[in-house]
Amino acid sequence: MAQDTTGTGTMIPPTEAALFTSGNMTELELVLPDMGDSDLPEIAIFLVACAMRFHSDPDFVQEQLEWLVRAHDEEVDEGLRPDQLNSANDD
């Protein structure tokens, strides 16, 4: 993303998607590119699913945030860190 030097925000290139907060981080907004007749890439579809779940089921989102805090507090072993991954770990 290109930084906006005027201090009013970040510009999103026309071929990119973004999920971001607004309204002093009280609102969630989704920006999708105009794909014409093409399908959205899988990662953009994931962003749409996240935004839809946020708007349709805020309790689920709150439960997930609470789970994340508990997992952090309990230092749950989440497997390998990204720097530990290599092709030798592939199944």
C-alpha positions in Angstrom: 0.0 0.0 0.0 1.1 3.5 -0.7 1.5 5.8 2.2 -0.6 9.0 2.0 1.8 11.9 2.9 -1.1 14.2 3.6 -1.8 12.3 6.8 -5.4 11.5 5.9 -5.0 7.8 5.5 -3.5 5.0 3.4 -4.2 4.7 -0.3 -5.2 1.2 -1.5 -4.1 0.3 -5.1 -7.1 -0.4 -7.4 -6.1 -4.1 -7.8 -5.9 -4.8 -4.0 -8.4 -5.7 -1.3 -8.3 -4.5 2.4 -10.1 -5.2 5.6 -9.6 -2.3 8.0 -11.1 -0.4 11.0 -12.6 3.0 10.9 -14.7 5.2 13.2 -12.0 5.2 15.9 -11.7 1.4 15.5 -15.4 0.8 16.1 -16.3 -0.1 12.6 -15.0 -2.7 10.2 -14.8 -1.9 6.5 -14.0 -4.0 3.5 -12.6 -2.6 0.2 -12.6 -4.9 -2.8 -11.3 -4.1 -6.3 -13.7 -4.1 -9.3 -12.9 -7.5 -10.9 -15.3 -7.1 -13.8 -16.3 -10.6 -14.9 -13.4 -12.3 -13.0 -13.7 -14.2 -9.7 -12.2 -12.8 -6.6 -9.0 -14.5 -5.5 -9.3 -16.9 -2.5 -7.7 -14.5 -0.1 -10.1 -11.7 -0.9 -13.0 -14.2 -0.5 -11.5 -14.9 3.0 -11.6 -11.2 3.8 -15.3 -11.1 2.7 -16.1 -14.0 5.0 -14.4 -12.3 7.9 -16.3 -9.1 7.4 -19.6 -10.9 7.0 -19.1 -12.9 10.2 -18.1 -9.8 12.0 -21.3 -8.0 11.0 -23.7 -11.0 11.3 -22.3 -12.5 14.5 -20.5 -10.1 16.8 -20.7 -12.6 19.7 -18.6 -15.1 17.8 -16.0 -12.5 17.1 -15.9 -11.6 20.9 -15.6 -15.3 21.7 -12.6 -15.6 19.3 -10.9 -12.6 20.8 -11.4 -14.0 24.3 -10.0 -17.4 23.2 -7.0 -15.6 21.7 -6.3 -13.8 25.0 -6.6 -17.1 26.9 -4.3 -18.9 24.5 -1.7 -16.1 24.9 -2.0 -16.1 28.7 -1.6 -19.9 28.8 1.2 -19.8 26.3 -0.4 -22.5 24.2 2.1 -24.4 21.9 0.9 -23.5 18.4 3.5 -25.6 16.7 6.4 -24.4 14.6 7.3 -20.7 14.2 7.6 -19.4 10.7 11.4 -19.3 11.0 11.4 -23.0 11.9 9.5 -24.1 8.7 11.2 -25.5 5.7 10.5 -28.1 3.0 11.8 -30.9 5.3 8.7 -30.4 7.4 6.3 -31.0 4.5 4.2 -34.2 4.6 
